[in-house]
Amino acid sequence: MGTSGKSAAEGFTKGAESYDQAVRHNIAGSDRLIMSLPDGDYRTVLDVGCGTGWTSASMVRRFAPDRIVGVDPSEGMLEQFATKLGHDFPAVEVELRAEDVMEMGVPDGAFDAVICAMALHWFPDKPGAVARMAR
C-alpha cells in the first residue's frame, strides 16, 4: 500500500466509531446487493475493504457462512467489525487482517465468495485487483 493508502487508512481509523452513521445510505444498498446474489453454499467468504463489517453482516444474515475473512488496512474499522460480528453473530468464525489484499498470501480457490463493497475505487490497478480477488 502506498503512502496515500496509509493516510486513508489512518483517516478511516480516526472515524471508525461514527462510520456506519455517516454511510447509512450505503448500508441499505449493500443489503440489497447481497439479497440479489444467487443462492449458493457460501461457507467461506472474503470481505475486501470490509470496514466495520456491515456487508459481512448482510452475508451472514442471507447465507449463514461458517467463516468470514475481513481485510482492511484500517485497524479502527477492524475493531468495529470485531465488535459488531462478535456480538451479533457469535457462531461465525471471523478472521480479521489489517493488510492489503493484493499482498495476501492465500491459495487460489480458498473462498466460496468474495465481496468488495465501497472499496474498489481505492485500488490503483482495478483490473488487477478484481483478478486477484477472483482467484
C-alpha positions, 0 to 999 in steps of 0.5 A: 500500500502506498503512502496515500493508502496509509493516510486513508487508512489512518483517516478511516481509523480516526472515524471508525466509531461514527462510520456506519452513521455517516454511510447509512445510505450505503448500508441499505444498498449493500443489503440489497446487493447481497439479497440479489446474489444467487443462492449458493453454499457460501461457507467461506467468504472474503470481505475486501475493504470490509470496514466495520463489517456491515456487508459481512453482516448482510452475508451472514444474515442471507447465507449463514457462512461458517467463516468470514475473512475481513481485510482492511488496512484500517485497524479502527474499522477492524475493531468495529467489525470485531465488535459488531460480528462478535456480538451479533453473530457469535457462531461465525468464525471471523478472521480479521487482517489489517493488510492489503489484499493484493499482498495476501498470501492465500491459495487460489480457490480458498473462498466460496465468495468474495465481496468488495463493497465501497472499496474498489475505487481505492485500488490503483490497478482495478483490473488487477485487483478484481483478478486477484480477488477472483482467484 
